[in-house]
Amino acid sequence: MTKKSENQRRGRNNKRRGKSIEREVLRLVRAVFQTHAWRNPDNGDQVADVESRDSVYEVKSNQRPTPARRVKAWSQAKEAERQTGKKPYVVETYIDNGKRTFWLVQEVCWPETKEEASWEDSE
C-alpha cells in the first residue's frame, strides 16, 4: 500500500470513528440532560457537532488514555465528593497568549437506570 493510500484509509477510519463518537455523545446528552438534542451534519461548515436547545457540544476524541494529571485531579475531586456529598469538578488552567484561561472538567456518566438511559425526545 502506498503512503498516500495508507493516509487516505487512516483518514476515512478516523472520520468514521469520529462520527460514531458524535452519535454516542448525542445519546449521552439526551439521556443525561433529558433534552431535545441533535447531531449536525459534517458538511465543512464550522458548526457544533451536537446541539441541544440551550447548549452546543464540540466533540474531540482521543485514542490515548486520559492524561495522568487529570486522572489524579479527578481522584482528588471524587474523594472530596465522598467526604462532603457535593458534586466534583476539576478546573484546569493554562496560559494562552499571555492570558490565563480556565477550563471546567466534569465527568459525564450514563444514567444508572434503564429508564433514564433510554429517554428519547418526545418531539
C-alpha distance (Angstrom), angle and dihedral (degrees) to the residues before:
residue distance angle dihedral
M1 . . .
T2 3.78 . .
K3 3.79 123.0 .
K4 3.82 91.0 -111.3
S5 3.81 94.7 50.9
E6 3.82 90.2 45.4
N7 3.82 90.0 53.3
Q8 3.81 91.2 47.0
R9 3.82 91.0 50.7
R10 3.80 91.3 48.4
G11 3.83 90.3 48.5
R12 3.82 91.9 52.0
N13 3.81 91.1 48.1
N14 3.81 91.8 49.1
K15 3.81 91.5 49.1
R16 3.82 91.8 48.3
R17 3.81 91.5 48.6
G18 3.82 91.0 47.0
K19 3.81 92.7 52.7
S20 3.80 90.4 48.0
I21 3.80 91.0 52.1
E22 3.82 90.5 47.5
R23 3.83 89.2 54.6
E24 3.81 89.6 50.1
V25 3.83 90.7 49.8
L26 3.82 88.4 50.5
R27 3.82 90.9 54.1
L28 3.80 90.3 45.3
V29 3.83 92.9 50.9
R30 3.81 90.9 49.6
A31 3.80 93.1 47.3
V32 3.80 99.5 41.9
F33 3.80 100.3 37.6
Q34 3.82 95.9 27.9
T35 3.77 92.5 -139.8
H36 3.77 138.5 131.9
A37 3.81 105.7 -91.8
W38 3.77 137.3 165.1
R39 3.80 141.0 -171.3
N40 3.79 116.7 -119.6
P41 3.80 117.5 -133.3
D42 3.79 117.7 -106.9
N43 3.79 99.6 -117.0
G44 3.81 99.8 143.2
D45 3.81 95.8 -94.5
Q46 3.78 119.4 124.8
V47 3.80 99.3 -110.9
A48 3.79 131.3 133.0
D49 3.80 116.3 -85.7
V50 3.82 93.0 -131.2
E51 3.81 128.8 18.6
S52 3.76 137.1 -173.6
R53 3.79 129.2 -175.6
D54 3.79 92.5 -83.2
S55 3.82 107.1 14.0
V56 3.79 141.5 54.7
Y57 3.80 125.7 -152.5
E58 3.79 124.7 -158.5
V59 3.81 106.5 -164.1
K60 3.80 119.7 -145.0
S61 3.78 116.0 175.9
N62 3.76 130.8 -167.6
Q63 3.79 132.4 -164.9
R64 3.80 92.5 -149.9
P65 3.80 127.0 85.4
T66 3.79 119.9 -92.2
P67 3.83 109.5 -79.8
A68 3.83 112.4 -92.0
R69 3.80 91.8 -124.6
R70 3.82 91.4 58.0
V71 3.82 92.2 44.3
K72 3.81 90.4 53.1
A73 3.80 93.0 46.7
W74 3.81 91.0 47.6
S75 3.79 90.4 50.2
Q76 3.81 89.5 53.8
A77 3.81 91.3 48.2
K78 3.83 91.4 49.5
E79 3.81 90.3 51.1
A80 3.81 89.6 50.9
E81 3.82 88.0 49.7
R82 3.80 90.1 52.8
Q83 3.81 91.2 50.3
T84 3.81 97.7 43.8
G85 3.81 106.5 24.4
K86 3.82 90.0 -127.8
K87 3.83 128.8 128.4
P88 3.82 115.9 -87.9
Y89 3.80 123.8 -126.6
V90 3.80 134.6 165.7
V91 3.80 122.3 -148.1
E92 3.79 115.9 -157.3
T93 3.78 119.9 -166.8
Y94 3.79 131.1 -159.7
I95 3.78 137.4 173.4
D96 3.80 109.4 -117.5
N97 3.82 117.9 -179.3
G98 3.80 90.7 -19.9
K99 3.81 93.4 -51.9
R100 3.81 125.6 104.3
T101 3.80 113.4 -121.9
F102 3.80 126.8 -166.3
W103 3.80 126.7 -146.3
L104 3.79 123.0 -165.5
V105 3.80 113.4 -144.5
Q106 3.78 121.3 -163.5
E107 3.78 128.8 168.1
V108 3.79 113.5 -126.6
C109 3.79 114.6 -154.7
W110 3.77 132.8 -173.2
P111 3.82 113.3 -99.2
E112 3.79 114.7 -93.1
T113 3.80 98.0 -127.5
K114 3.77 126.3 63.5
E115 3.82 91.1 -130.0
E116 3.81 92.2 57.0
A117 3.81 93.1 44.3
S118 3.80 92.8 51.8
W119 3.81 96.0 51.9
E120 3.78 110.1 137.7
D121 3.76 133.8 -174.0
S122 3.78 112.4 -86.8
E123 3.80 91.9 -150.0
